């Protein structure tokens, strides 16, 4: 699966620059002062630092480093290391314990001021890509795909969903605006016998507004599923917190209704690395995992000044 260009994931470069400026301002404060670097670094001193991946995992977010550097000081320059070109190492699984990624060269005070913001982005995105890849590899050969959710850090959703793609996962809807997902709270007032008719009207209204809009409906019981599969125009049915035997039954209900190939089933809730393989083997096509974004540990990445 191809990884989208990081910058292309944002509606405009301005949105990403605004996020970087927010990170910068919360670190430097209203004064814009890095007290430590100002007092310890001799004015006019230049330096070179290497950004190093120090753990097994997938490096992700490297294109953002240059934008962070420019936000701090236009004189900071990002350099690729021979043999480690950006388009090769971005999104690649590295099994070495130490791997140089890129170098930054320029005024030392600015370089040190930018260090933590650079690493915060890289460690977070690389951690998400790495954790996603662990889930992806666990379902290999089953036909199931790993999808993210809206459980993302506020303001970082587009970056985090980019990292999911870098790890081999797939993106669910970006937000409430670009997909119709009918959840249990939306239909709690609808009697079971009226559910198919109610949803048919909602789907038709959605298709009239936007013919290509993604449509998904959540169920947590098989009797609900039997009603939902009667409705035309639904892309995915989400199986909420079902155990594996019930998910196998749900696959049978969908298939017996003649909807295999036209309506995908998505497992959600209670998904862990330990349960993942069993879930994938039930026959569902999609598995939604909030943990790959909300609980991904940071990947160990450091910025080391070159000696001399």
BAFI-3210 file (N, C-alpha, C; in Angstrom, 3 decimals, decimal comma, padded with zeros to 6 digits):
// residues 308
n [1|2|3|4|5|6|7|8|9|10|11|12|13|14|15|16|17|18|19|20|21|22|23|24|25|26|27|28|29|30|31|32|33|34|35|36|37|38|39|40|41|42|43|44|45|46|47|48|49|50|51|52|53|54|55|56|57|58|59|60|61|62|63|64|65|66|67|68|69|70|71|72|73|74|75|76|77|78|79|80|81|82|83|84|85|86|87|88|89|90|91|92|93|94|95|96|97|98|99|100|101|102|103|104|105|106|107|108|109|110|111|112|113|114|115|116|117|118|119|120|121|122|123|124|125|126|127|128|129|130|131|132|133|134|135|136|137|138|139|140|141|142|143|144|145|146|147|148|149|150|151|152|153|154|155|156|157|158|159|160|161|162|163|164|165|166|167|168|169|170|171|172|173|174|175|176|177|178|179|180|181|182|183|184|185|186|187|188|189|190|191|192|193|194|195|196|197|198|199|200|201|202|203|204|205|206|207|208|209|210|211|212|213|214|215|216|217|218|219|220|221|222|223|224|225|226|227|228|229|230|231|232|233|234|235|236|237|238|239|240|241|242|243|244|245|246|247|248|249|250|251|252|253|254|255|256|257|258|259|260|261|262|263|264|265|266|267|268|269|270|271|272|273|274|275|276|277|278|279|280|281|282|283|284|285|286|287|288|289|290|291|292|293|294|295|296|297|298|299|300|301|302|303|304|305|306|307|308]
n.u [000,840|000,536|002,110|000,786|001,965|003,269|002,768|000,676|-001,470|-002,640|-005,058|-003,930|-000,584|-000,450|-002,015|-000,504|001,796|000,685|000,151|002,741|003,699|002,124|003,138|005,705|005,272|004,169|006,357|008,377|007,109|005,544|007,590|009,354|011,738|014,461|015,817|017,951|019,564|020,241|021,837|023,925|025,041|027,467|027,168|026,801|027,768|027,896|026,400|026,130|023,779|022,672|019,788|018,633|017,315|016,549|015,455|013,770|011,558|009,209|010,163|008,702|007,290|009,381|009,520|008,476|010,422|012,037|010,215|009,752|012,292|012,547|010,612|011,830|014,367|015,526|018,017|018,697|019,437|018,327|019,769|020,185|021,391|023,992|022,952|020,710|018,218|015,372|012,923|013,227|013,631|011,466|008,627|009,613|010,318|012,657|015,002|017,279|019,151|020,248|019,944|020,888|018,981|018,434|020,297|020,771|021,818|023,280|022,801|023,640|022,189|019,552|019,125|019,187|017,005|014,906|014,941|013,311|010,660|010,890|011,510|009,278|007,219|008,297|008,734|006,155|004,642|006,131|005,862|003,126|002,998|004,639|003,283|000,869|001,824|002,506|-000,012|-000,984|000,747|000,017|-002,434|-001,921|-002,568|-005,200|-007,113|-008,306|-008,321|-006,611|-008,013|-008,042|-009,384|-011,419|-010,113|-007,933|-005,143|-006,117|-006,042|-003,987|-004,907|-004,791|-002,059|-001,652|-003,286|-001,979|000,348|-000,692|-001,230|001,405|002,267|001,022|-001,673|-005,185|-007,247|-010,115|-013,115|-012,294|-013,443|-016,457|-017,598|-017,207|-018,311|-021,026|-021,920|-023,907|-024,585|-025,190|-026,454|-027,733|-029,866|-031,253|-033,859|-035,412|-037,689|-037,057|-038,473|-038,953|-036,549|-035,143|-036,678|-036,440|-033,651|-033,350|-034,557|-032,801|-030,374|-031,054|-031,512|-028,929|-027,523|-028,753|-027,826|-025,034|-023,774|-021,507|-020,857|-019,535|-021,107|-022,006|-023,225|-023,824|-024,161|-025,075|-026,217|-027,394|-029,993|-030,488|-028,648|-029,766|-031,876|-030,581|-029,075|-030,948|-031,149|-030,456|-027,476|-025,724|-022,407|-020,673|-021,054|-020,831|-019,719|-020,290|-018,446|-018,757|-018,272|-016,015|-017,443|-020,035|-019,407|-018,663|-021,159|-022,422|-021,110|-022,086|-024,838|-024,765|-023,665|-025,594|-027,658|-027,013|-025,229|-022,498|-019,464|-020,628|-021,338|-019,292|-018,006|-017,204|-015,175|-015,236|-014,135|-012,777|-010,479|-007,310|-003,763|-003,570|-006,115|-006,530|-005,871|-007,690|-010,074|-009,773|-009,914|-012,561|-013,810|-014,491|-014,026|-012,830|-011,095|-011,407|-009,255|-008,719|-006,547|-004,161|-003,723|-004,515|-003,095|-000,484|002,919|005,685|008,229|011,667|013,624|016,367|018,245|021,414|024,233|026,954|030,315|032,874]
n.v [-001,192|002,168|005,018|008,105|011,371|013,264|016,049|016,353|015,360|017,349|019,978|022,419|023,749|025,653|024,802|022,796|024,250|025,958|024,199|023,468|025,960|026,301|024,275|025,241|027,737|026,993|025,918|027,877|030,025|033,281|035,085|033,987|032,805|030,671|029,952|028,403|027,589|030,119|031,160|029,338|028,816|030,016|033,024|032,940|030,407|027,396|024,209|020,620|018,087|014,724|012,943|010,128|006,896|004,814|002,423|-000,632|-000,366|001,646|004,425|007,610|010,633|012,221|014,212|016,443|017,601|019,539|021,635|022,295|023,172|025,475|027,044|027,800|028,829|030,135|029,556|027,018|023,850|020,913|017,818|015,022|011,770|010,018|007,153|006,888|007,928|010,087|009,276|006,589|005,715|006,732|005,474|002,915|-000,279|-000,633|-002,784|-002,542|-001,493|000,991|003,577|006,029|008,812|011,504|014,599|017,731|021,008|024,077|027,284|026,805|027,444|027,781|025,251|023,610|024,640|023,853|021,156|019,485|019,802|018,818|016,112|015,367|015,279|013,305|011,029|010,455|010,021|007,981|006,038|005,440|004,459|002,222|000,663|000,215|-001,356|-003,684|-004,734|-005,053|-006,993|-009,124|-009,989|-010,994|-012,862|-013,463|-011,939|-009,832|-006,321|-003,659|-000,886|002,590|004,869|007,626|008,288|010,183|012,418|015,672|018,016|016,729|014,854|014,405|014,012|011,745|009,860|009,689|008,434|005,960|004,911|004,762|002,680|000,549|000,287|001,201|004,056|005,101|007,063|010,566|012,440|013,656|014,795|013,582|011,101|008,818|007,446|005,476|005,124|003,250|004,999|006,728|005,316|004,337|004,877|003,614|001,086|-002,439|-003,745|-001,673|-000,853|-001,444|-000,038|002,570|003,034|002,739|005,035|006,989|006,330|006,771|009,536|010,405|009,498|011,044|013,576|013,264|011,214|009,510|009,190|007,590|004,990|003,641|001,360|000,695|-002,256|-004,250|-006,594|-009,737|-009,864|-007,237|-006,995|-008,693|-007,179|-004,889|-005,793|-005,939|-003,521|-001,495|000,061|000,395|000,468|-000,647|-002,696|-002,321|-004,374|-004,303|-004,858|-007,681|-011,144|-013,697|-016,115|-015,000|-013,137|-014,836|-015,973|-013,656|-013,155|-015,312|-014,642|-012,291|-013,333|-015,285|-013,630|-012,742|-010,658|-010,691|-009,358|-007,024|-005,685|-004,917|-006,314|-005,050|-005,402|-004,197|-003,000|-004,305|-005,221|-006,541|-007,207|-009,822|-010,916|-010,441|-012,071|-014,195|-012,799|-011,857|-014,236|-014,887|-014,076|-011,463|-008,409|-006,048|-004,514|-002,413|-000,393|001,409|001,662|001,882|004,512|006,013|004,781|004,272|003,688|005,962|005,898|005,300|007,884|009,960|013,078|013,744|015,625|016,172|015,486|017,891]
n.w [000,000|-000,853|000,642|001,515|000,539|003,168|003,494|001,738|003,066|004,489|004,174|003,471|003,423|005,333|007,498|008,703|009,343|011,229|013,300|013,998|014,841|017,100|018,743|019,044|020,327|022,801|023,983|023,993|025,082|025,716|025,529|023,770|024,427|024,889|027,604|028,655|026,412|025,427|027,467|027,644|025,130|022,977|021,193|017,650|017,299|015,492|014,694|014,196|014,037|014,410|013,727|015,245|015,065|017,687|018,358|017,479|014,818|012,876|011,103|010,962|009,752|009,019|006,911|008,165|009,678|008,417|008,141|010,802|011,525|009,912|011,084|013,394|012,679|009,744|008,854|009,592|008,303|006,746|006,158|004,084|004,806|003,223|001,502|003,045|002,076|002,210|001,010|001,074|003,739|005,159|006,611|006,619|008,009|010,491|011,777|013,168|016,077|016,233|014,010|011,779|010,697|009,566|009,161|010,872|010,361|011,447|013,173|016,521|018,867|017,944|016,897|019,175|020,519|018,896|019,117|020,922|019,975|017,368|017,968|019,454|017,517|015,733|017,399|018,308|015,899|014,703|016,651|016,442|013,786|014,089|016,029|014,689|012,572|013,915|014,511|011,916|010,838|012,411|011,414|008,941|005,997|006,574|005,340|006,563|007,348|009,047|010,633|011,546|014,073|015,315|017,587|018,378|019,043|019,879|017,261|015,955|014,205|011,338|010,932|012,536|011,331|008,918|009,855|010,564|008,021|007,135|008,672|007,523|007,912|007,504|006,803|008,550|008,415|008,280|009,955|011,544|009,389|006,893|006,490|006,999|009,928|011,623|014,862|017,950|019,764|018,052|017,063|019,164|019,867|018,036|017,299|016,906|014,821|013,133|012,243|009,778|007,850|008,828|008,611|005,864|004,876|005,904|004,637|001,959|002,021|002,583|000,327|-001,589|-000,948|-001,165|-003,348|-003,277|-000,638|002,247|004,055|007,117|009,566|012,957|014,908|017,747|018,223|016,922|015,968|015,277|013,196|011,269|010,400|009,427|007,235|005,295|004,111|001,362|000,038|002,158|003,190|005,130|008,009|011,386|013,932|017,133|019,979|019,973|020,700|019,437|018,547|018,091|016,143|014,054|013,577|012,706|010,308|008,881|008,797|007,245|004,844|004,107|003,535|001,103|000,866|000,885|-000,245|-001,042|001,243|003,858|006,913|010,081|012,861|016,193|019,320|022,260|021,052|020,968|020,733|021,480|021,073|018,450|016,152|016,314|016,012|013,382|012,009|012,013|009,761|009,268|007,437|008,183|010,884|013,522|015,368|018,085|019,750|018,298|017,823|020,160|022,205|021,503|022,166|022,345|019,862|020,327|019,588|018,986|019,151|018,375|019,007|016,818|017,567|018,115]
ca.u [000,000|001,330|002,002|000,585|002,907|002,844|002,215|-000,572|-002,564|-003,241|-005,715|-002,948|000,624|-000,693|-002,556|000,609|002,636|-000,003|000,359|004,135|003,812|001,516|004,105|006,821|004,889|003,972|007,685|009,170|006,341|005,276|008,856|010,129|013,089|015,022|016,750|019,141|020,444|020,740|022,888|025,045|025,624|028,167|026,569|027,519|028,214|027,128|026,497|025,531|023,180|022,099|018,584|018,914|016,295|017,259|014,673|013,178|010,262|009,036|010,356|007,570|007,180|010,635|009,364|008,065|011,588|012,452|009,250|010,005|013,537|012,280|009,825|012,754|015,476|015,666|019,387|018,829|019,349|018,182|020,597|020,019|022,613|024,213|022,427|019,504|017,369|014,101|011,853|013,492|013,511|010,150|007,672|010,288|010,614|014,082|015,206|018,519|018,969|020,680|019,963|020,812|017,891|018,794|021,107|020,365|023,006|022,998|023,057|023,468|021,130|018,272|019,035|018,831|015,643|013,953|015,136|012,203|009,489|011,193|011,425|007,894|006,511|008,851|008,507|004,725|004,204|006,827|005,244|001,846|003,301|005,201|002,228|-000,037|002,451|002,411|-001,365|-001,098|001,455|-000,682|-003,585|-001,497|-003,100|-006,597|-008,017|-008,794|-007,486|-006,637|-008,472|-007,957|-010,643|-011,304|-009,475|-006,641|-004,787|-006,719|-005,161|-002,983|-005,573|-004,299|-000,726|-001,727|-003,836|-000,856|001,224|-001,366|-000,954|002,825|002,421|000,329|-003,095|-006,090|-007,971|-011,573|-013,458|-011,434|-014,186|-017,908|-018,048|-016,958|-018,874|-022,224|-021,786|-025,074|-024,208|-026,306|-027,193|-028,545|-031,056|-031,771|-035,305|-036,106|-038,021|-036,379|-039,294|-038,959|-035,164|-034,785|-037,342|-035,854|-032,322|-033,500|-034,803|-031,585|-029,392|-031,509|-031,256|-027,487|-027,139|-029,255|-026,922|-023,667|-023,871|-020,342|-020,550|-019,383|-022,221|-021,771|-024,220|-023,361|-025,095|-024,451|-026,977|-027,628|-031,328|-030,327|-027,937|-030,700|-032,662|-029,720|-028,644|-032,044|-031,118|-029,508|-026,675|-024,821|-021,078|-020,064|-021,792|-019,898|-020,116|-019,770|-018,196|-019,194|-017,204|-015,711|-018,551|-021,118|-018,943|-018,792|-022,586|-022,739|-020,618|-023,057|-026,061|-024,487|-023,484|-026,871|-028,525|-026,519|-024,540|-021,039|-018,878|-021,213|-021,346|-018,184|-018,239|-016,093|-015,143|-014,810|-014,302|-012,090|-009,437|-005,936|-002,865|-003,824|-007,386|-006,638|-005,841|-008,958|-011,096|-009,580|-010,273|-014,019|-014,289|-014,739|-013,062|-012,224|-010,977|-011,122|-008,405|-008,421|-005,268|-002,997|-003,473|-004,609|-002,229|000,805|004,087|006,619|009,425|012,867|014,399|017,138|018,995|022,751|025,176|028,223|031,429|033,755]
ca.v [000,000|003,380|005,980|009,434|012,406|013,826|017,384|016,281|014,973|018,567|020,801|023,393|023,752|026,575|024,061|022,130|025,294|026,456|023,202|023,606|027,205|026,055|023,505|026,139|028,779|026,451|025,596|029,094|031,014|034,569|035,797|033,336|032,669|029,425|030,503|027,569|027,690|031,493|031,396|028,402|028,718|031,211|033,582|032,660|029,012|026,493|022,808|019,589|017,023|013,599|012,352|008,693|005,966|003,986|001,235|-001,321|000,203|002,352|005,882|008,293|012,058|012,909|015,434|017,585|018,159|020,770|022,689|022,720|023,943|026,796|027,817|028,310|029,604|029,833|029,122|025,585|023,070|019,468|017,109|013,576|011,012|009,123|005,803|006,929|008,947|010,248|008,484|005,184|005,384|007,121|004,381|001,611|-000,972|-000,766|-003,772|-002,251|-000,745|002,366|003,908|007,470|009,148|012,728|015,540|019,138|021,848|025,499|027,929|025,815|027,833|027,469|023,798|023,057|025,087|023,097|019,712|018,747|019,812|017,846|014,749|015,078|014,853|012,058|009,911|010,152|009,442|006,702|005,090|005,013|003,616|000,962|-000,138|-000,208|-002,440|-004,907|-005,249|-005,460|-008,263|-010,183|-010,488|-011,400|-014,120|-013,680|-011,129|-008,692|-005,126|-002,856|000,492|003,478|005,450|009,058|008,428|010,784|013,599|016,858|018,810|015,893|013,725|014,129|013,435|010,406|008,967|009,462|007,452|004,660|004,449|004,402|001,383|-000,500|000,272|001,954|005,135|005,194|008,446|011,546|013,118|013,543|015,495|012,916|009,759|008,598|006,291|005,418|004,376|002,780|006,123|007,361|004,508|003,742|005,126|002,947|-000,322|-003,367|-004,048|-000,501|-000,451|-001,483|001,060|003,823|003,183|002,905|006,455|007,749|006,061|007,462|010,965|010,616|009,323|012,194|014,692|012,961|009,830|008,697|009,248|006,334|004,745|002,515|001,237|-000,119|-003,152|-005,040|-007,842|-010,393|-009,531|-005,952|-007,263|-009,288|-006,080|-003,947|-006,344|-005,780|-002,154|-001,240|001,276|000,420|-000,033|-001,423|-002,887|-002,419|-005,325|-003,671|-005,663|-009,071|-012,126|-014,365|-016,945|-014,172|-012,560|-015,890|-016,030|-012,442|-013,381|-016,211|-013,884|-011,417|-014,146|-015,920|-012,576|-012,400|-009,367|-010,830|-008,658|-005,681|-005,087|-005,417|-006,355|-004,462|-005,693|-003,056|-003,202|-005,448|-005,708|-006,458|-008,069|-011,210|-011,380|-009,966|-013,147|-014,923|-011,939|-011,832|-015,543|-015,065|-013,743|-010,030|-007,800|-004,864|-004,493|-001,050|-000,455|002,724|001,644|002,215|005,951|006,582|004,109|003,906|004,245|006,683|005,184|005,970|008,635|011,017|014,042|013,728|016,568|015,620|016,027|018,812]
ca.w [000,000|-000,945|001,732|000,942|000,929|004,452|003,328|000,984|003,950|005,020|003,154|003,023|004,253|006,438|008,632|009,367|009,936|012,423|014,342|014,422|015,597|018,403|019,519|019,341|021,277|024,137|024,509|024,191|025,824|025,074|025,306|022,714|024,972|025,400|028,582|028,803|025,242|025,324|028,454|027,545|023,790|022,535|019,972|016,410|017,248|014,631|015,083|013,345|014,846|013,679|014,306|015,237|015,562|018,664|018,668|016,328|014,490|011,608|011,186|010,326|010,019|008,712|006,120|008,983|010,365|007,748|008,456|012,175|011,517|009,331|012,037|014,421|012,121|008,316|008,571|009,866|007,082|006,906|005,190|004,036|005,007|002,084|001,692|003,876|001,483|002,899|000,407|001,365|005,157|005,676|006,545|006,495|009,257|010,791|012,825|013,869|017,313|015,983|012,593|011,515|009,793|008,848|009,925|010,889|010,486|011,523|014,461|017,580|019,791|017,299|016,760|020,480|020,847|018,075|019,325|021,533|019,100|016,306|018,486|019,839|016,313|015,197|018,308|018,326|014,623|014,514|017,565|015,857|012,626|014,568|016,658|013,613|011,829|014,719|014,297|010,513|010,654|013,139|010,649|007,593|005,504|006,957|004,528|007,343|007,346|010,266|010,426|012,697|014,546|015,605|018,898|018,072|019,827|019,252|016,409|015,295|013,548|009,999|011,074|013,103|010,318|007,999|010,481|010,432|006,656|007,055|009,324|006,768|008,209|006,641|007,482|008,596|008,091|008,928|011,009|011,437|008,188|005,610|006,447|007,810|010,808|012,494|016,046|018,773|020,342|017,014|016,742|020,404|019,972|016,928|017,564|016,003|013,646|012,254|012,011|008,358|007,159|009,294|008,016|004,417|004,642|006,204|003,582|000,749|002,198|002,470|-001,076|-002,351|-000,663|-001,631|-003,818|-002,948|000,797|002,973|004,973|008,026|010,629|014,076|015,590|018,811|018,358|015,638|015,450|014,591|011,949|010,296|009,845|008,713|005,934|004,332|003,594|000,271|000,090|003,304|002,825|006,220|009,254|012,505|014,963|018,344|021,178|019,846|020,851|018,165|018,053|017,543|014,886|013,047|013,243|011,948|008,944|008,250|008,531|006,086|003,640|003,762|003,003|-000,230|000,923|000,860|-001,381|-001,172|002,578|004,686|008,350|010,827|014,288|017,005|020,746|022,844|020,152|021,452|019,965|021,867|020,501|017,066|015,149|016,390|015,413|011,933|011,450|011,974|008,419|009,084|006,514|008,778|012,342|013,970|016,563|018,634|020,469|017,468|017,944|021,511|023,185|020,916|022,864|021,480|019,426|020,834|018,576|019,648|018,357|018,961|018,413|016,382|018,337|017,368]
c.u [000,874|001,063|001,808|001,697|002,394|002,168|000,876|-001,745|-003,271|-003,901|-004,799|-001,744|000,449|-001,197|-001,450|001,544|002,007|000,182|001,786|004,317|003,199|002,486|005,284|006,446|004,669|005,301|008,489|008,428|006,182|006,547|009,658|011,545|013,387|016,149|018,056|020,092|021,027|021,914|024,123|025,729|026,229|027,522|027,439|027,999|027,288|027,313|025,843|025,000|022,605|020,882|018,692|017,730|017,003|016,470|014,116|011,796|010,280|009,215|009,258|007,559|008,408|010,458|008,988|009,261|012,016|011,503|009,439|011,255|013,311|011,482|010,710|013,821|015,676|017,061|019,618|018,576|019,254|018,941|020,292|021,378|022,798|023,757|021,149|018,563|015,960|013,007|012,040|013,193|012,170|009,168|008,300|010,557|012,118|014,251|016,544|018,224|019,370|020,711|019,882|019,736|018,226|019,673|020,497|021,614|022,600|023,313|022,691|022,331|019,754|018,051|018,592|017,418|014,595|013,948|013,889|010,962|009,689|010,961|010,007|007,076|006,999|008,554|007,045|004,285|004,862|006,256|003,923|002,085|003,794|004,131|001,222|000,534|002,419|001,032|-001,525|-000,444|000,734|-001,865|-003,207|-002,066|-004,556|-007,584|-008,580|-007,802|-007,671|-007,009|-008,311|-009,344|-010,459|-010,670|-008,042|-006,398|-005,377|-005,693|-004,174|-003,606|-004,996|-002,901|-000,807|-002,331|-002,823|000,064|000,615|-001,114|000,500|003,079|001,693|-001,143|-003,894|-006,843|-009,474|-011,920|-012,553|-012,138|-015,675|-018,437|-017,986|-017,461|-020,083|-022,009|-022,917|-024,734|-025,426|-027,129|-028,075|-029,868|-031,664|-033,291|-036,109|-036,403|-037,399|-037,172|-039,324|-037,550|-034,800|-035,411|-036,757|-034,499|-032,389|-033,740|-033,567|-030,558|-029,782|-031,285|-029,773|-027,031|-027,610|-028,352|-025,555|-023,626|-022,698|-020,003|-020,533|-020,509|-021,930|-022,827|-023,681|-024,489|-024,351|-025,209|-027,243|-029,017|-031,319|-029,663|-028,881|-031,599|-031,798|-029,310|-029,750|-031,957|-030,059|-028,710|-025,754|-023,492|-020,507|-021,053|-020,775|-020,479|-019,490|-019,672|-018,804|-018,011|-017,045|-016,830|-019,697|-020,691|-018,999|-020,248|-022,984|-022,274|-021,589|-024,348|-025,875|-024,395|-024,801|-027,871|-028,080|-025,744|-023,015|-020,495|-019,441|-021,261|-020,232|-018,599|-016,987|-016,226|-014,628|-015,082|-013,590|-010,981|-008,067|-005,058|-003,124|-005,100|-007,469|-006,737|-007,162|-010,089|-010,994|-010,037|-011,768|-014,585|-014,644|-013,653|-012,286|-012,174|-010,561|-010,378|-008,076|-007,043|-004,087|-002,723|-003,490|-003,647|-000,872|001,955|005,024|007,781|010,644|013,659|015,102|017,799|020,357|023,660|026,455|029,341|032,291|032,953]
c.v [001,241|004,298|007,358|010,380|013,095|015,174|017,355|015,862|016,181|019,359|021,884|023,317|024,661|025,833|023,362|023,144|025,838|025,487|023,280|024,867|027,062|025,309|024,379|027,130|028,227|026,093|026,857|030,177|032,319|035,326|035,222|033,010|031,245|029,836|029,712|027,723|029,085|031,734|030,510|028,376|030,059|031,742|033,294|031,229|028,192|025,054|021,901|018,488|015,947|013,091|010,845|007,911|004,939|002,760|000,628|-000,733|000,913|003,839|006,570|009,756|012,856|014,166|016,660|018,284|019,484|021,916|023,202|023,593|025,351|027,673|028,433|029,230|029,177|029,327|027,643|024,800|021,588|018,781|015,615|012,903|010,074|007,693|005,750|008,016|008,905|009,345|006,990|004,856|005,785|005,963|003,010|001,024|-001,136|-001,709|-003,597|-001,455|000,719|002,606|005,410|007,753|010,364|013,583|016,934|019,961|023,317|026,079|027,008|026,162|027,495|025,970|023,171|023,460|024,246|021,608|018,996|018,716|018,829|016,432|014,394|014,601|013,480|010,864|009,486|009,456|008,099|005,631|004,560|004,084|002,243|000,069|-000,637|-001,404|-003,757|-005,552|-005,776|-006,815|-009,416|-010,759|-010,939|-012,768|-014,370|-012,945|-009,936|-007,542|-004,354|-001,416|001,302|003,980|006,963|009,311|008,907|011,989|014,836|017,685|017,998|014,795|013,402|013,523|011,997|009,411|008,717|008,386|006,051|004,082|004,011|003,038|000,250|-000,610|001,123|002,991|004,939|006,623|009,407|012,238|012,914|014,052|014,656|011,481|009,673|007,327|006,342|004,521|004,046|003,921|006,839|006,620|003,857|003,871|004,344|001,497|-001,236|-003,589|-002,875|-000,110|-000,417|-000,313|002,408|004,063|003,377|004,374|007,306|007,569|006,781|008,966|011,273|010,511|010,489|013,408|014,486|011,496|008,944|008,637|007,843|006,198|003,484|002,543|000,292|-000,982|-003,847|-006,336|-008,421|-010,083|-008,159|-006,167|-007,808|-008,224|-005,165|-004,484|-006,273|-004,452|-002,015|000,037|001,408|-000,218|-000,999|-001,538|-003,149|-003,356|-004,888|-004,654|-007,064|-009,997|-012,892|-015,293|-016,129|-013,500|-013,590|-016,041|-014,829|-012,571|-014,292|-015,503|-013,005|-012,224|-014,773|-014,916|-012,130|-011,100|-009,486|-010,187|-007,272|-004,941|-005,724|-005,403|-005,883|-004,797|-004,479|-003,363|-004,453|-006,026|-005,475|-007,323|-009,543|-011,752|-011,182|-011,091|-013,916|-014,110|-011,967|-013,134|-015,814|-014,787|-012,294|-009,435|-006,647|-005,028|-003,087|-001,111|000,962|002,795|002,072|003,711|006,400|005,945|003,712|004,504|004,922|005,778|006,000|006,577|009,777|011,948|014,204|014,715|015,859|016,274|016,893|019,900]
c.w [000,000|000,239|001,120|001,375|002,186|004,278|002,602|001,858|004,549|003,899|002,610|003,951|005,461|007,678|009,410|010,019|011,214|013,590|014,891|015,258|016,992|019,310|019,941|020,432|022,679|024,791|024,839|024,960|025,070|024,751|024,156|023,147|025,428|026,346|028,624|027,627|025,099|026,267|028,248|026,181|023,394|021,253|018,757|016,284|016,355|015,100|014,063|014,255|013,938|014,438|014,120|015,792|016,438|019,104|017,411|016,054|013,155|011,830|010,383|010,723|009,656|007,860|006,956|009,625|009,739|008,055|009,881|012,230|010,981|010,283|013,118|013,833|010,669|007,962|008,890|008,579|007,411|005,787|005,246|004,167|003,821|002,392|002,506|003,362|002,087|002,340|000,649|002,827|005,762|005,495|006,424|007,869|009,397|011,971|013,525|015,135|017,155|014,479|012,426|010,479|008,935|009,748|009,835|011,163|010,557|012,882|015,622|018,537|019,224|017,201|018,081|020,900|020,111|018,391|019,838|020,660|017,944|016,815|018,927|018,643|015,850|016,097|018,318|017,043|014,366|015,436|017,031|014,666|013,067|015,189|015,629|012,875|012,597|014,534|012,870|010,292|011,341|012,345|009,241|007,226|005,833|006,053|005,267|007,278|008,648|009,918|011,713|013,078|014,698|016,962|018,708|018,969|019,156|018,486|015,596|014,429|012,176|010,035|011,565|012,123|009,198|008,557|010,429|009,048|006,508|007,683|008,631|007,058|007,244|007,473|007,402|008,180|008,868|010,103|010,816|010,108|006,912|005,561|007,366|008,617|011,827|013,676|016,909|019,363|019,322|016,791|017,986|020,518|018,936|017,300|016,509|014,715|012,654|011,789|010,527|007,602|007,535|008,624|006,504|004,080|004,870|005,095|002,298|000,847|002,035|001,025|-001,938|-002,156|-001,305|-002,047|-003,405|-001,475|001,410|003,991|005,789|009,119|011,693|014,624|016,717|019,085|016,973|015,091|014,771|013,227|010,882|009,663|008,979|007,349|004,885|003,581|002,510|000,532|001,282|002,900|003,864|007,378|010,353|013,563|016,275|019,502|021,119|020,082|019,533|017,682|017,454|016,249|013,751|012,614|012,388|010,502|008,198|007,906|007,296|004,793|003,178|003,194|001,613|-000,278|000,945|-000,414|-001,587|000,155|003,399|006,148|009,065|012,308|015,038|018,471|021,228|021,987|020,780|020,561|020,262|021,214|018,995|016,051|015,132|015,774|013,898|011,286|011,455|010,589|008,222|008,191|007,141|010,302|012,748|015,297|017,031|019,263|019,613|017,442|019,399|022,514|022,623|021,722|021,878|021,082|019,868|019,678|019,288|018,657|019,033|018,245|018,022|017,186|017,467|016,739]
res [x|x|x|x|x|x|x|x|x|x|x|x|x|x|x|x|x|x|x|x|x|x|x|x|x|x|x|x|x|x|x|x|x|x|x|x|x|x|x|x|x|x|x|x|x|x|x|x|x|x|x|x|x|x|x|x|x|x|x|x|x|x|x|x|x|x|x|x|x|x|x|x|x|x|x|x|x|x|x|x|x|x|x|x|x|x|x|x|x|x|x|x|x|x|x|x|x|x|x|x|x|x|x|x|x|x|x|x|x|x|x|x|x|x|x|x|x|x|x|x|x|x|x|x|x|x|x|x|x|x|x|x|x|x|x|x|x|x|x|x|x|x|x|x|x|x|x|x|x|x|x|x|x|x|x|x|x|x|x|x|x|x|x|x|x|x|x|x|x|x|x|x|x|x|x|x|x|x|x|x|x|x|x|x|x|x|x|x|x|x|x|x|x|x|x|x|x|x|x|x|x|x|x|x|x|x|x|x|x|x|x|x|x|x|x|x|x|x|x|x|x|x|x|x|x|x|x|x|x|x|x|x|x|x|x|x|x|x|x|x|x|x|x|x|x|x|x|x|x|x|x|x|x|x|x|x|x|x|x|x|x|x|x|x|x|x|x|x|x|x|x|x|x|x|x|x|x|x|x|x|x|x|x|x|x|x|x|x|x|x|x|x|x|x|x|x|x|x|x|x|x|x|x|x|x|x|x|x]
***
